[in-house]
Amino acid sequence: MAMAMPISDNTIRVKLMSFNMHGFHQGCPVLDDMIELFNPDVLLLQEHWLTPANLNKFDSHFTNYFSLLPIIIARECELQWLDVVIKLNKIHCHQPCFVKSF
């Protein structure tokens, strides 16, 4: 029998989902289905291929999420974008939030 681990009052459970979009318009239908199926709190989206002037398409399409500034990753001879999109009901932090890299 599996037992649930107790969570302290200051712990927040967050579901992360990473997805390679292979272009914004090509990836959106699949991502819409995955959001409905898995209900993630945070989306890590790669290769959307949007220019900085078009990044507002994330906020227009994913209305229950908030798009943070993109992270630029230097990889070999190219730069890649990683967009972090957070569900609106998860951004009400009252304390500083830290991300630990594993």
C-alpha positions in Angstrom: 0.0 0.0 0.0 1.4 3.4 -1.0 1.5 6.1 1.6 1.3 9.8 0.8 4.2 11.8 2.1 3.2 14.7 4.4 3.8 18.2 2.9 4.8 21.1 5.2 2.8 24.3 5.0 5.5 26.1 3.0 5.8 23.5 0.3 4.3 24.1 -3.2 3.9 21.2 -5.6 4.6 22.2 -9.2 4.1 20.1 -12.4 6.7 21.0 -15.0 6.4 20.0 -18.7 9.1 20.5 -21.3 8.2 20.5 -25.0 10.0 21.1 -28.3 7.4 23.0 -30.3 9.2 22.7 -33.8 7.7 26.1 -34.5 4.9 27.9 -32.7 2.0 27.2 -35.1 3.1 23.5 -35.5 3.5 22.9 -31.8 0.4 24.6 -30.4 -2.2 21.9 -31.3 -0.1 19.2 -29.7 0.7 21.4 -26.7 -3.0 22.3 -26.3 -3.8 18.5 -26.0 -0.9 18.0 -23.6 -2.1 20.9 -21.4 -5.6 19.4 -21.3 -4.3 15.9 -20.5 -1.5 16.7 -17.9 -2.6 20.2 -16.6 1.0 21.4 -16.0 1.8 24.4 -13.9 5.0 25.4 -15.7 5.8 24.9 -19.4 9.4 24.9 -20.7 9.1 25.5 -24.4 11.9 25.1 -26.9 12.2 25.9 -30.6 9.0 28.0 -31.0 10.9 30.1 -33.6 9.1 33.3 -32.7 11.0 36.6 -33.0 11.1 38.8 -29.9 8.4 41.0 -31.5 6.0 38.0 -31.6 6.6 36.6 -28.2 3.2 38.0 -27.1 1.6 35.1 -29.0 2.3 33.0 -26.0 0.1 35.2 -23.8 -2.6 35.4 -26.6 -2.8 31.7 -27.2 -2.2 30.4 -23.6 -4.6 32.6 -21.7 -4.4 30.7 -18.4 -0.6 31.1 -18.4 1.9 33.9 -18.0 5.0 34.0 -20.2 8.2 35.1 -18.5 11.1 36.6 -20.5 12.8 34.0 -22.6 16.0 32.5 -21.6 18.7 32.4 -24.2 20.9 29.3 -24.2 24.3 29.2 -26.0 24.6 25.7 -27.5 27.5 24.9 -29.7 27.5 27.5 -32.5 23.9 28.7 -32.1 21.7 30.4 -29.6 18.4 28.8 -28.6 15.4 30.2 -26.8 13.7 28.6 -23.9 10.4 30.2 -22.9 9.1 29.6 -19.4 5.3 29.9 -19.2 3.6 29.7 -15.8 0.0 29.0 -14.9 -1.6 32.2 -13.6 -2.8 30.6 -10.3 0.8 29.6 -9.5 2.5 33.1 -9.7 1.2 34.4 -6.3 4.4 33.8 -4.4 4.8 35.7 -1.2 8.4 34.8 -0.7 11.4 34.7 -3.0 11.5 31.6 -5.2 14.7 29.8 -6.0 15.4 27.3 -8.7 17.9 24.5 -7.9 19.7 22.9 -10.8 20.2 19.1 -10.6 
